[in-house]
Amino acid sequence: MTTEKTFYEQVYDLVRQIPEGYVSTYGIIAEQISLRSAARMVGWALNNANIATVPAHRVVNRNGELTGKGHFFTPDTMRQMLETEGVTFRPDGSVDLDRHLFRFSHS
């Protein structure tokens, strides 16, 4: 019997580490799992996440754009959830990554 976590489980574990008021990117999450080219797979994992237990709204694309917003209750839900946590946005509607990008510590 193996105890190795699936790719999705690894993604969910990392996303749960992102604190309120911060975001990460699909690429950073993929890199943390040592699959740098798997950013799109991270997106697929988050599309299947239970948002009650995985804060998928805290993952944006490399430009801070809310590319996952179509998988929430309404197209505005993702932004509203981030704003509730204090995340600020640039005039173009992307997250201000200079202020809100979460950096994982290396273990």
Rosetta blueprint (number, residue, H / E / L):
1 M L
2 T L
3 T L
4 E L
5 K L
6 T L
7 F H
8 Y H
9 E H
10 Q H
11 V H
12 Y H
13 D H
14 L H
15 V H
16 R L
17 Q L
18 I L
19 P L
20 E L
21 G L
22 Y L
23 V E
24 S E
25 T E
26 Y H
27 G H
28 I H
29 I H
30 A H
31 E H
32 Q H
33 I L
34 S L
35 L L
36 R L
37 S L
38 A L
39 A H
40 R H
41 M H
42 V H
43 G H
44 W H
45 A H
46 L H
47 N H
48 N L
49 A L
50 N L
51 I L
52 A L
53 T L
54 V L
55 P L
56 A H
57 H H
58 R H
59 V E
60 V E
61 N L
62 R L
63 N L
64 G L
65 E L
66 L L
67 T L
68 G L
69 K H
70 G H
71 H H
72 F L
73 F L
74 T L
75 P L
76 D L
77 T H
78 M H
79 R H
80 Q H
81 M H
82 L H
83 E H
84 T H
85 E L
86 G L
87 V L
88 T L
89 F E
90 R L
91 P L
92 D L
93 G L
94 S L
95 V E
96 D L
97 L H
98 D H
99 R H
100 H H
101 L E
102 F L
103 R L
104 F L
105 S L
106 H L
107 S L
